[in-house]
């Protein structure tokens, strides 16, 4: 009798075994060398303990996890990463990772082509935080002492990074859809002293897209660097179901001076895998440094020469290269269709929530993130009910998230709700798995049951 299917995908392990045999064949000319003796029983005991400990997690891999922006890597990325670990390449100098360095350059070039860039400077790094740090570091080299400006909904790391770099940081207000308010930015620009403006292409709280065409027009008049933090939303330019306004932004994303995108979000990769790109490759001059032993094995480019990070996992590059080999980054391809499925899932759930008198929705989702709150007499009451709904949904197997957002994102007056505080605790879902679209009805069924238990009929 076949064993009952498990929740975790394990069939691909047989493919890993065959790939390991192929990798091993390339090194069979080496003389035998005994490694450290392994205590198989002790090894198994520890790994089984690890498996037990890891059960203390939300089921991030399952469609009923619809909370934070968490999902497992695709099997091809997981297997390629694991395969590379038998060598453990280091993509700092070519001595440490010849093949993986070449794979990184090829994978990064394919990402750059999504934005119409054929010869940028770019590389992988540990995630969006490090990628944004490098982008703002270069901006600081070009505009020393000038302020970095971002919206109130930009990722909190921009303020923290600016402090690390010794750059002044200022935030400007958002409009009612969570986007940088253009008029407020223009007023700030008129006072001078701004070196860099950050355009967020997919805020992590609500998935809003800053109005890039308007920001590009301001750049023409005020001469600042425009950095696009597309860590979350960068891949959605491939989707075919964006709003008209969203499409106009993505069509011009290649006009930014620098772009950050996170393959470990929508790019199907394990953590951590971020990517930073610069339209002008000559900014590589700021990275130049001397090393007495790392860059002499080859006259070709060593990735450590264009990266603030030194040692970096070659396995991350191998996994990304393999994933993009299986799923090319092209409009209409399987990868692009999956992005469209995620956005369609968010729009479908949004319409269900909007039509239900128990809930108050914010604006329609631009990407695959949506937020909503229970209707109540006051914003503070809605916040308390949201926390109860969160817990009740989890008890029923549906895992959502909570977010503290400005009340301006919700039309409290139309809902007859009193504004007794400036923020409201609301429920938030990130429907970033393409299979979420097929699970929207089940998600709604569980949410409806939780709402009946907490809010009544």
C-alpha positions in Angstrom: 0.0 0.0 0.0 1.3 3.5 -0.9 1.9 5.7 2.1 -0.7 8.5 2.6 0.4 11.7 0.8 2.0 14.2 3.1 1.6 18.0 3.2 5.2 18.6 2.1 6.4 17.9 -1.5 9.1 15.2 -1.3 8.8 13.4 -4.7 11.5 15.7 -6.1 14.1 14.2 -3.8 14.7 11.4 -6.3 15.7 14.0 -8.8 18.2 15.5 -6.4 19.8 12.0 -6.0 20.3 11.8 -9.8 21.6 15.3 -10.0 24.1 14.6 -7.3 25.3 11.6 -9.2 25.8 13.8 -12.3 27.7 16.4 -10.2 29.9 13.7 -8.6 30.8 12.3 -12.0 32.7 15.6 -12.8 35.1 15.0 -9.9 35.7 11.2 -10.1 39.3 11.7 -11.3 40.3 12.9 -7.8 42.2 10.5 -5.5 40.1 9.2 -2.7 40.2 11.4 0.4 38.5 10.2 3.6 36.3 12.8 5.2 35.4 13.0 8.9 33.7 9.9 10.1 29.9 10.3 10.4 27.9 8.9 13.2 24.8 8.1 11.2 22.6 7.4 14.2 23.5 10.6 15.9 23.0 12.6 12.7 19.6 11.1 12.2 18.6 11.7 15.8 19.5 15.4 15.5 17.7 15.8 12.2 14.6 14.2 13.6 14.8 16.6 16.5 15.1 19.5 14.0 12.0 18.2 12.2 10.1 18.2 15.5 11.2 21.8 16.3 10.2 23.0 12.8 6.7 21.9 13.3 6.3 24.9 15.5 5.6 27.1 12.5 2.6 28.3 10.5 2.0 26.2 7.4 3.6 28.8 5.1 3.6 26.4 2.1 -0.2 25.9 2.2 -2.8 28.1 0.6 -4.6 28.5 3.9 -1.6 30.5 5.0 -2.7 33.9 3.7 -1.0 36.2 6.1 2.5 37.6 5.7 4.6 37.5 2.4 5.9 34.0 3.0 5.9 31.1 0.7 8.2 28.2 0.0 10.7 28.2 -2.8 9.8 26.3 -6.0 11.1 22.8 -6.0 13.6 23.6 -8.7 15.1 26.4 -6.5 15.1 24.2 -3.5 16.9 21.3 -5.3 19.4 23.5 -7.1 20.3 25.2 -3.8 20.7 21.9 -2.1 22.8 20.5 -5.0 25.1 23.5 -4.8 25.7 23.0 -1.1 27.7 19.8 -1.8 30.3 22.3 -3.1 29.3 25.4 -1.1 30.6 28.0 -3.6 31.3 31.5 -2.5 30.4 34.2 -5.1 32.9 36.7 -3.9 36.0 35.8 -6.0 36.1 33.5 -8.9 38.4 31.2 -6.9 35.4 30.4 -4.7 32.7 30.0 -7.4 33.5 30.0 -11.1 30.3 28.4 -12.3 28.0 30.0 -9.7 29.5 33.5 -10.5 28.7 33.0 -14.1 25.2 31.8 -13.3 24.7 34.9 -11.1 25.7 37.2 -13.9 23.4 35.5 -16.3 20.4 35.4 -13.9 20.9 39.1 -13.0 21.1 40.0 -16.7 17.7 38.3 -17.3 16.2 40.3 -14.4 17.6 43.5 -15.8 16.0 42.8 -19.2 12.6 42.8 -17.6 13.2 46.6 -17.2 14.7 47.0 -20.6 18.3 47.3 -19.3 20.9 45.5 -21.4 24.2 46.6 -19.7 23.6 47.7 -16.1 25.6 47.0 -13.1 24.0 44.5 -10.7 24.4 41.5 -8.5 22.6 39.4 -5.9 22.8 40.1 -2.2 21.2 38.9 1.1 17.8 40.6 0.6 16.0 43.8 0.0 17.6 45.5 3.0 21.1 45.0 1.8 20.1 45.8 -1.8 18.5 49.1 -0.8 21.5 49.9 1.4 23.8 49.5 -1.7 21.5 51.7 -3.8 21.4 54.4 -1.2 25.1 54.1 -0.6 25.8 54.8 -4.3 23.3 57.7 -4.2 25.2 59.1 -1.2 28.4 58.9 -3.1 26.9 60.8 -6.0 24.9 63.3 -3.9 26.8 63.5 -0.6 25.0 65.1 2.3 21.7 65.4 0.4 18.5 64.1 1.8 16.8 60.8 1.0 13.0 61.2 0.7 10.4 58.4 0.7 6.7 58.1 1.5 5.3 57.3 4.9 4.4 53.8 3.6 7.9 53.1 2.3 9.7 50.3 4.0 11.1 51.2 7.4 14.6 50.1 6.4 15.1 53.3 4.3 15.1 55.5 7.3 17.4 53.0 9.2 19.7 52.6 6.2 20.0 56.4 5.8 21.0 56.7 9.4 23.7 54.0 8.9 25.0 55.9 5.9 24.9 59.3 7.6 22.3 60.6 5.1 19.4 62.9 6.2 16.1 61.1 5.7 12.6 62.6 5.4 9.2 61.1 4.8 6.4 62.7 2.9 2.7 61.9 3.3 0.7 59.3 1.4 -2.6 59.7 -0.4 -5.7 57.7 0.6 -4.4 54.7 -1.5 -1.1 54.4 0.3 0.9 56.0 -2.5 3.5 58.8 -2.2 1.6 62.1 -2.4 3.1 64.0 -5.4 2.0 67.5 -4.4 3.6 67.0 -0.9 6.8 65.8 -2.5 6.9 68.7 -4.9 6.6 71.2 -2.0 9.5 69.5 -0.3 11.6 69.5 -3.5 11.1 73.2 -3.9 12.9 73.8 -0.6 16.0 72.1 -2.1 18.5 69.7 -0.6 17.0 66.4 -1.8 19.4 64.0 -3.5 17.3 60.9 -3.8 13.6 60.1 -3.9 12.6 56.5 -3.3 9.6 55.2 -5.3 8.1 52.1 -3.7 6.8 49.7 -6.3 4.6 47.5 -4.0 4.6 48.7 -0.4 4.9 45.8 2.0 1.9 46.8 4.1 -0.8 47.2 1.4 1.0 46.6 -2.0 0.5 50.2 -3.2 2.5 51.4 -6.2 3.9 54.9 -6.1 3.0 57.1 -9.2 6.2 56.7 -11.1 5.3 58.8 -14.2 4.6 61.8 -12.0 7.9 61.3 -10.1 9.8 61.1 -13.3 8.3 64.4 -14.4 9.4 65.9 -11.0 12.9 64.5 -11.6 13.1 66.4 -14.9 12.5 69.6 -13.0 14.4 69.1 -9.8 17.3 66.8 -10.7 17.3 64.1 -8.1 18.2 60.4 -8.2 15.2 58.2 -8.5 15.5 54.9 -6.7 12.8 52.3 -7.3 12.3 49.9 -4.3 10.6 47.2 -6.2 11.6 44.5 -3.7 8.1 43.2 -3.4 6.4 44.3 -6.6 9.1 44.3 -9.2 8.1 41.1 -11.0 4.5 42.2 -11.6 5.4 44.1 -14.7 5.1 40.7 -16.4 1.5 40.3 -15.3 -1.2 40.9 -17.9 -4.0 42.1 -15.4 -2.6 45.2 -13.9 -4.7 48.3 -13.6 -4.1 50.9 -16.4 -2.4 53.1 -13.9 -0.2 50.3 -12.7 0.7 49.4 -16.2 1.9 52.9 -16.9 4.2 52.7 -13.9 5.7 49.4 -14.9 6.2 50.5 -18.5 8.5 53.3 -17.2 10.3 51.5 -14.4 13.4 51.2 -16.5 13.8 55.0 -16.3 14.7 54.8 -12.6 18.4 55.3 -11.7 18.5 52.1 -9.6 16.1 49.3 -8.9 15.9 46.7 -6.1 14.0 43.4 -6.6 13.7 40.4 -4.2 13.8 37.0 -5.9 13.1 35.5 -2.5 9.6 37.1 -2.6 7.9 36.5 -5.9 10.9 35.1 -7.6 10.4 31.6 -6.0 13.7 31.6 -4.2 14.8 30.6 -0.7 15.9 33.4 1.7 18.0 35.3 1.3 18.1 36.5 -2.3 17.9 40.1 -3.2 19.1 41.9 -6.3 20.3 45.5 -6.8 20.6 47.1 -10.3 22.1 50.4 -11.5 21.2 51.8 -14.9 24.6 53.5 -15.1 27.3 50.8 -14.9 30.0 53.3 -14.2 28.9 53.6 -10.6 31.0 50.4 -10.1 33.9 52.8 -9.5 32.6 53.4 -6.0 33.1 49.7 -5.1 36.7 49.5 -6.1 39.0 48.2 -3.4 42.3 46.3 -3.1 42.7 42.7 -1.9 46.0 41.0 -1.4 44.8 37.5 -2.4 41.3 37.3 -3.8 41.2 38.8 -7.3 44.3 37.5 -9.0 43.1 34.1 -10.4 41.4 35.7 -13.4 41.3 39.0 -15.2 37.5 38.6 -15.5 35.1 40.4 -13.2 35.0 39.1 -9.7 31.6 39.8 -8.1 33.2 41.0 -4.9 34.5 43.9 -6.9 31.0 45.3 -7.4 29.4 44.3 -4.1 29.6 45.7 -0.5 29.1 42.2 0.8 32.1 40.0 0.6 31.3 36.3 1.0 28.0 35.5 -0.5 26.3 32.1 -1.1 26.8 30.8 -4.6 24.0 28.4 -3.9 21.6 31.4 -4.1 22.8 32.2 -7.6 22.5 28.6 -8.7 19.0 28.3 -7.4 17.9 31.5 -9.2 19.6 30.5 -12.5 17.9 27.1 -12.4 14.5 28.7 -11.7 14.7 31.2 -14.5 15.9 28.4 -16.8 12.6 26.6 -16.0 10.5 29.7 -15.9 11.8 32.5 -18.2 11.0 36.0 -17.2 8.8 36.8 -20.2 5.3 38.2 -20.6 2.8 35.4 -21.2 5.0 32.7 -19.8 4.2 30.4 -16.9 5.9 32.6 -14.4 4.0 35.7 -15.6 0.7 33.8 -15.6 1.3 32.8 -11.9 1.7 36.5 -11.0 -1.6 37.2 -12.7 -3.2 34.4 -10.8 -2.1 35.9 -7.5 -3.5 39.3 -8.3 -6.7 37.7 -9.5 -7.1 35.9 -6.2 -6.7 39.2 -4.3 -9.2 41.0 -6.5 -11.7 38.1 -6.0 -11.4 38.1 -2.2 -11.6 41.9 -2.2 -14.9 41.8 -4.1 -16.3 39.3 -1.6 -15.3 41.5 1.3 -16.6 44.7 -0.3 -20.0 43.2 -0.8 -20.3 42.0 2.8 -21.8 44.5 5.3 -19.7 43.2 8.1 -16.5 44.4 6.6 -15.0 47.7 5.6 -12.4 47.5 2.7 -9.7 49.9 1.8 -8.9 50.6 -1.9 -8.7 47.7 -4.4 -5.5 45.8 -4.4 -2.8 46.9 -6.9 -0.9 43.7 -6.6 -1.8 40.7 -4.4 -2.1 42.3 -1.0 -5.5 43.4 0.5 -6.5 44.9 3.8 -9.9 45.2 5.5 -11.5 45.9 8.9 -14.6 44.8 10.7 -17.3 47.5 10.8 -17.9 48.8 14.3 -19.1 52.0 16.1 -15.5 53.3 16.5 -12.1 52.7 15.0 -10.9 51.4 18.3 -13.7 48.9 18.5 -12.9 47.7 15.0 -9.3 47.2 16.0 -10.3 45.0 18.9 -12.6 43.0 16.7 -9.9 42.6 14.1 -7.6 41.0 16.7 -10.4 38.6 17.7 -11.1 37.7 14.1 -7.4 37.0 13.5 -7.3 34.6 16.4 -10.6 32.9 15.5 -9.6 32.4 11.9 -6.3 30.8 13.0 -8.3 28.5 15.3 -10.2 27.3 12.2 -7.0 26.8 10.2 -7.0 30.1 8.2 -3.9 32.2 8.9 -4.2 35.9 8.2 -2.0 38.9 9.3 -2.7 42.1 11.3 -1.6 45.6 10.2 -1.8 49.0 11.9 -2.7 51.4 9.1 -3.9 55.0 8.8 -7.7 55.5 9.2 -7.4 57.6 6.0 -7.2 54.4 4.0 -10.8 53.6 5.0 -14.0 55.7 4.5 -15.1 55.7 8.1 -17.7 58.5 7.5 -19.5 56.5 4.8 -19.5 53.5 7.2 -20.9 55.5 10.0 -17.8 54.8 12.2 -16.3 57.3 14.7 -12.7 58.2 14.2 -11.4 58.0 17.8 -7.8 57.2 16.8 -5.5 57.9 13.8 -4.9 54.3 13.0 -6.9 51.1 12.8 -5.8 47.6 13.4 -7.0 45.7 10.3 -6.7 42.3 8.8 -4.3 41.8 5.9 -3.8 39.0 3.4 -1.0 38.4 1.0 -2.3 36.0 -1.7 1.1 35.4 -3.3 0.7 31.7 -4.1 -0.8 31.2 -7.5 -2.9 28.4 -6.1 -4.6 30.9 -3.8 -7.0 31.7 -6.7 -8.5 28.2 -6.5 -8.7 28.5 -2.7 -10.5 31.8 -2.4 -13.9 30.2 -1.8 -12.4 28.0 1.0 -10.7 31.0 2.5 -13.9 32.9 2.4 -15.8 30.0 4.0 -13.4 30.0 6.9 -13.4 33.7 7.2 -17.2 33.8 7.2 -17.3 31.2 9.9 -14.8 33.2 12.0 -16.8 36.4 11.4 -20.0 34.7 12.5 -18.4 33.6 15.7 -16.9 37.0 16.5 -19.3 39.5 14.9 -22.5 37.5 14.7 -24.7 37.1 11.6 
